Amino acid sequence: MFKKWLSRLLATLIFYLPLQIEAGGVCLYEISSADTRLASAGWSARADDPSTVFTNPAGMTRLCGKQVEMGAQAIFGHVHFDPDSDTSIKGEDGAGNIWLPSGSFFAVHPYNENLTFGLGSLGYFGSDLVYEHNWVGRYYVQKILCEGLSIVPAAAYKINEQWSIGAGANIMYGFLKQRAAVHNILDIRGDGYFNFHDYRFGYGGVVGVLYEYSCNTRFGLQYLTPVNLDFRATPKFHNIGPVLDAFLRDVGIIGSSLKLHVKVPQSVMLSAYHAFNPCWAFLCNVGWQQWSRFQRVTVSFNDLNNRTLSSKNKYQDTWHAAIGLEWYYSPSLTFSGGIAYDSSAVTDSQRQLDFPVGKQWRFGTGARWQISDCLALDFSSALMWQGNLKCDVNKPVAGHVSGTFKNTYGVFINSNIIYVF
């Protein structure tokens, strides 16, 4: 009887007290300036710069000579939560706006006429949210950083004039940091807080096929395998009242380890490129990402016979489509633009405060300036628009938080330099 009562108590403490360890991220297409200005259109078929190491390693066979591409990026995320009258927790609105720096590096080295090697360094998965410490959702999340940085060594082989294949390893270094407030419900004092952080490696791969129907038309296919990141650390509690502190120690929560399994989604992207004439080219994509198996949260205790509890959030697979145009204004100057759409990974009823995502529209534009035969500069910007996102979460002690993320969007500004040796 006591064990049954204790199990129920533990479940309540972990899932209803403000110990909300969850991780949310998005898969970004803005890994290079060209992909940003085209809103990803032609992702696996474009194959005209070293970033194809990741987008379709088979495309490396199209590149002439040794090439290096380096990129710098600034990302701005606008997240503002407007609570409604159903919210039971007092506090400020949630503003999670933040600027993030990013970058990428790609290199391609032809070994002979048929075999090409490449290396990429990039980040395509992650999110970063920083809310005010006193916002209404503080018992769910105050800060969260969940990102993966990838190193991709790859190789490509040209089978004949039309077909090429390629593959690469995806060595991902993932890191997770989260902070949330703790309601000192058993003590008459202000909020405490806990934080959790860990760093882990995960491994996956990327496979690509390129079919060149003619010099003006080609098709590309990219398959990106899932990557498993198994975080494990002990949450640290701060400013916890003495009564609550003693209670959490008695039941084995303080000092216990916590496991968090994050599965970065696998994806498939089919793309096409067609040049109508020497001045205009059309690019398009259709794609799929398996968000339905994105994440599982498992809480494991060192004490109490290694009692394990788990919780799952419900996500759904997403579908992607994109179209873009390239205008070859002159031999040295190319202008581009694109539009993309991704369906939502969550429904309104399943959306969480640490994962404010919905349907995504992307609008990109930019240009490439070919300064010489050896040097090119690429500049681009893109808007990722998600609009208004409803959210309603309710757990005892953590409280009922209901409202809308208003006018949610992201801005990407990229610049790349490409050098041919």
C-alpha positions as CSV (number, residue, x, y, z in Angstrom):
1,M,0.0,0.0,0.0
2,F,2.8,2.4,0.9
3,K,4.7,1.6,-2.4
4,K,1.5,2.3,-4.4
5,W,1.0,5.6,-2.6
6,L,4.7,6.5,-3.1
7,S,4.5,5.7,-6.8
8,R,1.5,8.0,-7.2
9,L,3.2,10.7,-5.2
10,L,6.3,10.5,-7.4
11,A,4.3,10.7,-10.5
12,T,2.6,13.8,-9.2
13,L,5.8,15.4,-8.2
14,I,7.5,14.8,-11.5
15,F,4.8,15.6,-13.9
16,Y,2.7,18.1,-12.0
17,L,5.2,20.0,-9.9
18,P,7.2,22.4,-12.0
19,L,9.8,19.9,-13.0
20,Q,9.0,20.2,-16.7
21,I,12.0,18.8,-18.5
22,E,11.2,18.8,-22.2
23,A,13.0,19.7,-25.4
24,G,11.9,21.3,-28.5
25,G,13.7,22.2,-31.7
26,V,13.2,22.9,-35.4
27,C,15.0,21.7,-38.4
28,L,16.3,24.6,-40.4
29,Y,16.9,24.9,-44.1
30,E,19.0,28.0,-43.9
31,I,22.4,26.3,-43.8
32,S,23.9,28.4,-46.5
33,S,23.1,31.8,-48.2
34,A,21.8,30.1,-51.4
35,D,19.4,27.9,-49.5
36,T,18.2,31.0,-47.5
37,R,17.5,33.2,-50.6
38,L,15.7,30.4,-52.3
39,A,13.7,29.4,-49.2
40,S,15.2,25.9,-49.7
41,A,13.8,25.5,-53.3
42,G,16.1,23.1,-55.2
43,W,17.6,21.8,-52.0
44,S,18.9,18.5,-53.3
45,A,19.1,19.4,-57.0
46,R,20.8,22.8,-57.1
47,A,24.3,21.3,-56.4
48,D,26.2,24.4,-57.5
49,D,28.3,25.1,-54.4
50,P,30.0,23.2,-51.6
51,S,27.0,23.2,-49.3
52,T,25.8,20.2,-51.4
53,V,28.0,18.2,-49.1
54,F,24.9,18.2,-46.8
55,T,21.9,18.9,-49.0
56,N,22.9,16.1,-51.4
57,P,26.4,14.7,-51.3
58,A,26.0,13.2,-54.8
59,G,26.0,16.8,-56.1
60,M,29.6,17.2,-55.3
61,T,30.5,15.4,-58.6
62,R,29.2,18.5,-60.4
63,L,31.7,20.9,-58.8
64,C,35.0,21.7,-60.6
65,G,38.2,21.9,-58.6
66,K,38.8,22.2,-54.9
67,Q,36.2,24.5,-53.4
68,V,35.6,26.0,-49.9
69,E,32.5,27.8,-48.7
70,M,32.3,29.7,-45.4
71,G,29.2,31.4,-44.1
72,A,28.1,33.7,-41.3
73,Q,24.5,34.0,-40.2
74,A,22.4,36.1,-37.8
75,I,19.0,34.6,-36.6
76,F,16.3,36.6,-34.9
77,G,13.4,34.8,-33.3
78,H,10.3,36.8,-32.3
79,V,8.2,34.9,-29.7
80,H,5.6,36.8,-27.6
81,F,3.0,35.1,-25.5
82,D,-0.2,37.0,-24.7
83,P,-2.1,35.2,-21.8
84,D,-5.8,35.2,-21.7
85,S,-8.3,35.4,-18.8
86,D,-8.1,31.6,-18.2
87,T,-4.5,31.9,-17.0
88,S,-4.3,31.2,-13.3
89,I,-0.7,32.3,-12.7
90,K,0.1,35.9,-12.1
91,G,3.1,37.3,-14.0
92,E,4.3,39.1,-17.1
93,D,3.6,38.3,-20.7
94,G,6.1,36.0,-22.3
95,A,8.7,37.6,-24.6
96,G,11.3,35.1,-25.8
97,N,12.9,37.3,-28.5
98,I,16.6,36.6,-29.1
99,W,19.4,37.2,-31.7
100,L,21.6,34.2,-32.4
101,P,24.9,34.0,-34.3
102,S,25.6,31.0,-36.5
103,G,27.9,29.9,-39.3
104,S,28.8,27.0,-41.6
105,F,31.8,25.6,-43.4
106,F,32.0,23.3,-46.4
107,A,34.9,22.0,-48.5
108,V,35.0,19.8,-51.6
109,H,38.0,17.9,-53.0
110,P,37.8,16.0,-56.3
111,Y,40.0,12.9,-56.0
112,N,39.6,12.0,-59.7
113,E,37.0,12.3,-62.5
114,N,34.6,10.1,-60.7
115,L,35.3,10.3,-57.0
116,T,34.9,13.4,-54.8
117,F,35.3,13.9,-51.1
118,G,33.7,16.6,-49.0
119,L,33.4,17.9,-45.4
120,G,30.7,20.1,-43.8
121,S,30.2,21.8,-40.5
122,L,26.8,23.2,-39.8
123,G,23.8,23.4,-37.4
124,Y,20.4,22.4,-38.8
125,F,18.5,21.5,-35.6
126,G,17.7,23.5,-32.5
127,S,15.9,26.3,-30.7
128,D,16.7,28.9,-28.1
129,L,14.1,30.6,-25.9
130,V,14.7,33.1,-23.1
131,Y,11.7,34.4,-21.2
132,E,11.4,36.8,-18.3
133,H,11.9,35.1,-14.9
134,N,8.5,36.3,-13.7
135,W,6.4,35.5,-16.8
136,V,3.2,33.5,-16.4
137,G,4.7,30.3,-17.8
138,R,7.7,30.3,-15.5
139,Y,6.8,27.1,-13.8
140,Y,7.0,25.4,-17.2
141,V,10.1,27.1,-18.7
142,Q,12.2,30.2,-18.2
143,K,15.1,29.4,-20.5
144,I,15.7,26.5,-22.9
145,L,18.5,25.9,-25.4
146,C,18.4,22.6,-27.4
147,E,20.8,22.5,-30.4
148,G,22.8,20.1,-32.5
149,L,26.1,21.0,-34.3
150,S,27.0,18.5,-37.1
151,I,30.3,17.5,-38.7
152,V,29.6,15.7,-42.0
153,P,32.4,13.9,-43.9
154,A,31.1,12.7,-47.2
155,A,32.0,11.1,-50.5
156,A,30.3,11.0,-54.0
157,Y,30.8,8.8,-57.0
158,K,29.8,9.7,-60.6
159,I,28.4,6.5,-62.2
160,N,28.0,8.0,-65.6
161,E,27.1,11.3,-67.3
162,Q,23.6,11.2,-65.8
163,W,23.8,9.4,-62.4
164,S,25.7,10.2,-59.3
165,I,25.5,8.9,-55.7
166,G,26.8,10.1,-52.4
167,A,26.8,9.5,-48.7
168,G,28.1,11.0,-45.5
169,A,28.2,10.6,-41.8
170,N,26.3,13.0,-39.5
171,I,28.3,13.4,-36.3
172,M,26.1,15.6,-34.1
173,Y,27.2,17.3,-30.9
174,G,24.0,18.1,-29.0
175,F,23.6,20.3,-26.0
176,L,20.6,20.9,-23.8
177,K,20.2,23.6,-21.1
178,Q,16.9,24.4,-19.4
179,R,15.8,26.5,-16.4
180,A,12.3,26.7,-14.9
181,A,10.9,28.2,-11.7
182,V,9.9,26.1,-8.7
183,H,6.7,27.1,-6.8
184,N,7.6,26.9,-3.1
185,I,4.1,25.6,-2.4
186,L,5.1,24.2,1.0
187,D,7.0,27.3,2.2
188,I,5.9,30.9,2.4
189,R,8.6,32.4,0.2
190,G,9.3,33.4,-3.4
191,D,10.0,31.1,-6.3
192,G,13.0,28.9,-6.5
193,Y,14.3,27.4,-9.7
194,F,16.0,24.4,-11.1
195,N,18.3,24.0,-14.1
196,F,19.4,21.0,-16.1
197,H,22.2,20.8,-18.7
198,D,24.1,18.1,-20.5
199,Y,26.1,17.6,-23.7
200,R,26.1,14.4,-25.8
201,F,27.2,13.0,-29.2
202,G,24.7,11.4,-31.6
203,Y,25.3,9.8,-34.9
204,G,23.4,9.5,-38.2
205,G,24.0,9.8,-41.9
206,V,22.9,11.4,-45.1
207,V,22.5,9.8,-48.5
208,G,21.9,11.4,-51.9
209,V,21.2,10.6,-55.5
210,L,21.5,13.1,-58.4
211,Y,20.0,12.5,-61.9
212,E,21.0,14.9,-64.6
213,Y,18.5,14.5,-67.4
214,S,20.2,17.2,-69.5
215,C,22.5,20.1,-69.0
216,N,19.4,22.2,-68.1
217,T,17.4,19.7,-66.0
218,R,18.3,17.7,-63.0
219,F,16.7,15.9,-60.1
220,G,18.0,15.3,-56.6
221,L,17.0,13.1,-53.6
222,Q,18.3,13.5,-50.1
223,Y,17.6,11.1,-47.2
224,L,18.7,12.2,-43.7
225,T,18.7,9.6,-41.0
226,P,17.4,10.2,-37.5
227,V,20.0,11.1,-34.8
228,N,19.5,10.0,-31.2
229,L,20.7,12.3,-28.4
230,D,20.6,10.7,-24.9
231,F,21.0,13.4,-22.3
232,R,21.6,12.5,-18.7
233,A,22.3,14.7,-15.8
234,T,21.1,15.6,-12.3
235,P,18.8,18.7,-12.0
236,K,20.1,21.4,-9.7
237,F,17.6,23.1,-7.4
238,H,18.1,26.6,-6.0
239,N,16.3,28.7,-3.4
240,I,14.0,25.9,-2.5
241,G,12.2,26.3,0.8
242,P,13.3,24.1,3.7
243,V,10.0,22.2,3.9
244,L,9.9,21.5,0.2
245,D,13.6,20.7,0.1
246,A,13.2,18.1,2.9
247,F,10.2,16.6,1.2
248,L,11.9,16.3,-2.2
249,R,14.9,14.7,-0.6
250,D,12.8,12.2,1.3
251,V,11.2,10.9,-1.8
252,G,14.5,10.8,-3.7
253,I,14.0,13.6,-6.3
254,I,16.8,15.9,-5.3
255,G,20.0,14.1,-6.2
256,S,18.4,11.7,-8.7
257,S,19.5,11.6,-12.3
258,L,17.2,12.4,-15.2
259,K,17.4,10.9,-18.7
260,L,16.0,12.8,-21.7
261,H,15.9,11.1,-25.1
262,V,15.7,13.3,-28.1
263,K,15.3,11.9,-31.6
264,V,16.2,14.4,-34.3
265,P,13.7,13.6,-37.1
266,Q,14.6,11.7,-40.2
267,S,13.6,13.4,-43.5
268,V,13.3,12.9,-47.2
269,M,13.6,15.7,-49.8
270,L,13.0,15.4,-53.5
271,S,14.0,18.4,-55.6
272,A,14.2,19.6,-59.2
273,Y,16.1,22.2,-61.2
274,H,15.2,23.4,-64.7
275,A,16.8,26.2,-66.7
276,F,14.2,27.6,-69.2
277,N,16.9,29.7,-70.9
278,P,20.3,31.3,-70.2
279,C,18.5,33.9,-67.9
280,W,15.9,32.0,-65.9
281,A,15.8,28.8,-63.9
282,F,13.0,27.2,-61.8
283,L,13.6,25.1,-58.7
284,C,11.2,23.2,-56.5
285,N,11.0,20.7,-53.6
286,V,8.6,18.3,-51.9
287,G,9.7,16.8,-48.6
288,W,8.7,14.9,-45.4
289,Q,10.0,14.9,-41.8
290,Q,9.1,12.3,-39.2
291,W,8.2,14.4,-36.2
292,S,5.8,11.8,-34.9
293,R,8.8,10.0,-33.3
294,F,10.6,13.2,-32.2
295,Q,10.9,12.9,-28.5
296,R,10.4,10.8,-25.4
297,V,11.0,12.0,-21.8
298,T,12.1,9.4,-19.3
299,V,12.8,10.2,-15.6
300,S,15.0,7.7,-13.8
301,F,15.7,7.8,-10.1
302,N,19.0,6.5,-8.5
303,D,17.1,5.8,-5.3
304,L,13.8,4.0,-4.7
305,N,14.9,0.9,-6.6
306,N,15.7,2.9,-9.8
307,R,12.0,3.9,-10.2
308,T,11.4,5.0,-13.8
309,L,8.5,7.1,-15.1
310,S,8.0,8.4,-18.6
311,S,5.9,10.9,-20.5
312,K,5.4,11.5,-24.2
313,N,4.3,14.5,-26.1
314,K,2.3,14.0,-29.3
315,Y,3.9,15.3,-32.5
316,Q,2.9,14.6,-36.1
317,D,4.9,14.2,-39.3
318,T,5.3,17.3,-41.4
319,W,5.2,17.9,-45.2
320,H,7.2,20.5,-47.1
321,A,6.9,22.2,-50.5
322,A,9.0,25.0,-52.0
323,I,9.4,26.9,-55.3
324,G,12.0,29.3,-56.4
325,L,13.4,31.3,-59.3
326,E,16.9,32.2,-60.3
327,W,17.6,35.2,-62.6
328,Y,21.0,35.2,-64.2
329,Y,21.2,38.9,-64.7
330,S,24.7,38.8,-66.0
331,P,27.6,36.3,-66.0
332,S,28.7,37.7,-62.6
333,L,25.4,38.5,-60.9
334,T,22.5,36.2,-60.0
335,F,19.3,37.2,-58.2
336,S,17.1,34.6,-56.5
337,G,13.8,34.3,-54.6
338,G,11.7,31.5,-53.1
339,I,8.6,30.5,-51.1
340,A,8.3,27.4,-48.9
341,Y,5.6,25.9,-46.7
342,D,5.9,23.3,-43.9
343,S,2.9,21.8,-42.1
344,S,2.8,22.0,-38.3
345,A,4.5,19.4,-36.1
346,V,1.9,19.9,-33.3
347,T,-1.8,20.7,-33.1
348,D,-3.1,23.6,-31.0
349,S,-4.1,21.2,-28.2
350,Q,-0.6,19.6,-28.0
351,R,1.5,22.8,-28.3
352,Q,3.9,23.4,-25.4
353,L,5.3,26.6,-24.0
354,D,8.9,25.5,-24.7
355,F,8.0,24.5,-28.3
356,P,6.0,27.3,-30.0
357,V,5.8,26.0,-33.5
358,G,3.1,25.8,-36.1
359,K,2.7,26.0,-39.8
360,Q,5.7,27.7,-41.4
361,W,5.8,30.0,-44.4
362,R,9.3,31.0,-45.7
363,F,10.0,33.9,-48.0
364,G,13.6,34.3,-49.2
365,T,15.6,36.6,-51.5
366,G,19.2,37.4,-52.2
367,A,22.0,37.5,-54.8
368,R,25.3,35.9,-55.7
369,W,28.2,38.1,-57.0
370,Q,30.8,36.2,-59.0
371,I,33.8,38.5,-58.5
372,S,36.3,36.3,-60.4
373,D,36.7,32.8,-61.6
374,C,37.9,31.9,-58.1
375,L,35.8,34.1,-55.8
376,A,32.1,34.5,-55.2
377,L,30.1,36.3,-52.5
378,D,26.5,35.4,-51.6
379,F,24.1,37.5,-49.6
380,S,20.5,36.6,-48.6
381,S,17.7,37.1,-46.1
382,A,14.6,35.2,-45.3
383,L,11.4,35.5,-43.2
384,M,9.9,32.4,-41.5
385,W,6.3,33.3,-40.6
386,Q,4.2,31.2,-38.2
387,G,1.6,33.8,-37.2
388,N,-0.6,33.3,-34.1
389,L,-0.2,30.1,-32.2
390,K,-2.6,29.0,-29.5
391,C,-1.3,27.3,-26.4
392,D,-3.2,25.9,-23.4
393,V,-1.4,23.9,-20.7
394,N,-2.6,23.0,-17.2
395,K,-0.9,21.1,-14.4
396,P,-1.4,21.3,-10.7
397,V,1.0,23.7,-8.9
398,A,2.5,24.7,-12.3
399,G,-0.9,26.2,-13.0
400,H,-3.2,26.8,-16.0
401,V,-1.5,28.9,-18.7
402,S,-3.6,29.8,-21.7
403,G,-3.2,32.3,-24.5
404,T,-1.6,33.0,-27.8
405,F,1.9,33.4,-29.2
406,K,1.2,36.5,-31.2
407,N,2.9,37.1,-34.7
408,T,5.5,34.5,-34.2
409,Y,8.3,34.7,-36.8
410,G,12.0,34.3,-37.5
411,V,14.5,36.3,-39.6
412,F,17.6,34.9,-41.2
413,I,20.5,37.1,-42.6
414,N,23.3,35.2,-44.4
415,S,26.5,36.0,-46.1
416,N,28.8,33.4,-47.7
417,I,32.1,33.4,-49.4
418,I,33.0,30.7,-52.0
419,Y,36.6,30.2,-53.1
420,V,37.8,27.8,-55.9
421,F,41.4,26.8,-55.7
